[in-house]
């Protein structure tokens, strides 16, 4: 449980750092208000979490079939890989929801 909460904290810090770095380096992102930018970062984190969780969907496998021959690539996902992917997806999703809640709190306080 402690490692899961630390994972949520690390995901939250990573999303905030990447978001602030993007806001600092890209002039267009700097023009967006802070409340909207925090909400966009939260939605982006939830989207990345969904993609990480649903990484083996049929649509993704069709795209990989076009790039490489499936029989040449050996991939076996064991239970530990699945657990790590689900844990990462939930941690990132919870961090995104926290950012959305922070954005709502900032909007309510204004």
N, C-alpha and C positions, 0 to 999 in steps of 0.2 A: 504494500500500500504506500509505503514511504517513497519507493522508486517511481510509482505512478504519479504521485503528487509532484515529485521533483521533475518528472517528464513534462507535466503540464506547465510548471514554472519555466523550465528551459524552453519549451515551445513558445510560451508567451513572450519571454525575453527575446528569442530569436525573431519572432514576427515583429515585435516593436523595433528592434534594431534594424532589421531589413527595411521596414516601413520608414523609419526616420532617415536612414541612409538614402533611400529612394527619394524622399521629400527634399533632402539636402542637395542631391546631385541633379535631379531632373527639375528644371524650372517650371514646367507645367504642373507638376505635382505640388510645388510650393504655392501655387495660386489657389489651390483648393482649401476651403476652410478646414480647421482642425477637426471639428466634429464629424464632418463628412469623410475626411481622410481616415479617421479612426474606424468609422463604420465600413469604409471600403477595405481597409486592412483586415477587419474581422470577417467580412464576406469572402475575401480572397483566401484567408486561412481555412475557412470552412470548405471552400471549393477544393483547395489542395488536399484537405483531409479526406474529402469524398473520393478524389482521384486516387489517393493512397490506399483507401479501404477497398475500392472497387477496381483494383488494378488488373484483375484477371477476367474481365468481362469479355463476352464474345466479340464486341466491337473492337476492343484493343487487340484481341488475337487476330482478327482479320487484317488489321493494319500491319502487324508483325509478319503475317504471311506474305505480304507484298514486299517486305524488305529482305527477309532471309527465308531460306527454306526451313520449315519447322523441324524436319527430321534431322537437320544438322545441328540444331541447338538442343542440348539436353538440359532440361530444367526440372528439378524435382523440388516441390515445396513441402517441407515437413511441418510438423505442428508448431515448432519453435518459430519458424519464419512467419507463419500465419499469426501467431500470437504477437510477435514483434510488430507486424504490419498493423494489426488491429489496435495495439497499444499506442503506436505512433499516431494513427488516424484519430483515435479518441482524444489523445492529448492535444493534438493540433486543433481538433474541432472544439474542444472545451476552451482553448485559448482564444479561438475566434469568437465564440459566444461571449466570453469575458470582454473582449474588445467591443462587441456590439452593445453589451450592457453598460460599459464605460461611456460609449458614445451617447446612449440614451440618457445616462445620468448627466453628462455635460450639456446635452440639449435641454434637459429639464431644469438645470440650474441657471441657465441663461435667461 
